[in-house]
Amino acid sequence: MSSLQAHLAKIIARNHSLAKDIDKFAQTQQRAERTKERENEKSNAETAAFLDTIYTTICSMRERRGHPRTTNQALLAAWTSFFDPIRSLTGIPDNGNFLAARMTLYLTAAFLREGALQRKFPETASSVPQVAKLHSFLVAIDEQLLSYLRNIWKSNGPREEFLWVFSPYPVNDASQGMVTTDAHRSQVLATDPAVLAACGGISGRRIWMPEPGSTPLSDKDPSATLWSYKENSEGQREMLWQQYGDDGPIREDFFYSIVNVDTGNEELRTRQVLRRSKQFVLDARQVAQPYLARDRYQLASHILDASPLAMETEVQILSYFDEPAFDPYLSHLDLAEVYSPFPAIDKTCVECTEGQPGHLEPCIASLSHFSSNIEDP
């Protein structure tokens, strides 16, 4: 057994043991919650210790280089073993699904940078099951995250924007210049959204575009992470937009290649890893925004009613608030139900022109809640 294979075996065993420990802790917390005897500070410290263990183990997967005898199957088994301890976090009262969702995002970020995976496949029939296993894992990690997001939505109601989902989730990767700092570590150990916000863990990409009529820029900002130029009529380049920061793994793709066995040419393939989870959050924001706009208006109106300002001034102030605009379609949907898990299908999917009466295995393509490719710009 190679050193990497031994390391993977230890990770799998550790994750199974960790899942049991978290389950026991969660059950204790649930009993304490019912009797109101839970000590918050001690509980948060124990929860943070579990988060630290999961995160450290995830990073340890990144620190071992590949070995020629280590198969994708062995690697995927080790990565899949993280699902159990992460799922166990959902049993922790109050913010269990929040913790599980964030650990899944860290897991995704680390997996996307896994250097030991075979990512080149010959264009032959023998490669089909190997590529299928990769796709199955990517679907599984997306469905794991989506299940936690759906639970949060059902608990918090239609006012959750999931701002923390669209944020960087750095993991140790010195080869890519991604080394976690003390600030990042404090974000890893955040036990609720308020703590995460306080330590700067809620940040995403920001897009800059020039104002109409402003002086064109020809050079990018040194701190920009992405940018785009255009050439004007005089052949000079002008900045179209600049991006600052990034949205983390929720927008990232998994890359692999198919190699033509005759010519040796490689065809790059990509798959958006968290496609369903991302679309769920984007839809949730469209549902939540008019509710939040209405809440802001009502709060401002309540404050102004108690103020000595003239009525005309109050009306003028309130006119600056956005009018709630409920989406005629999304506002009437139960998003948690729309994004239900796909039914398990044990048999190979075949193309058919019409439904088969009495056929028990549902066809994925015919499901009404099959997610679309629509997303934000």
Secondary structure as UniProt FT lines:
FT   HELIX           3..35
FT   HELIX           40..63
FT   TURN            68..69
FT   HELIX           72..80
FT   TURN            81..82
FT   HELIX           83..88
FT   HELIX           89..91
FT   TURN            93..95
FT   HELIX           96..111
FT   TURN            112..113
FT   STRAND          120..122
FT   TURN            125..126
FT   HELIX           127..156
FT   TURN            158..159
FT   TURN            163..165
FT   HELIX           174..176
FT   HELIX           182..188
FT   HELIX           193..198
FT   TURN            199..200
FT   STRAND          206..208
FT   TURN            212..213
FT   TURN            222..223
FT   STRAND          226..231
FT   TURN            233..234
FT   STRAND          237..244
FT   HELIX           248..251
FT   STRAND          253..259
FT   TURN            261..263
FT   STRAND          266..272
FT   TURN            273..274
FT   HELIX           275..305
FT   HELIX           311..318
FT   TURN            319..320
FT   TURN            328..329
FT   HELIX           330..332
FT   HELIX           335..338
FT   TURN            357..358
FT   HELIX           364..366
FT   TURN            368..369
//
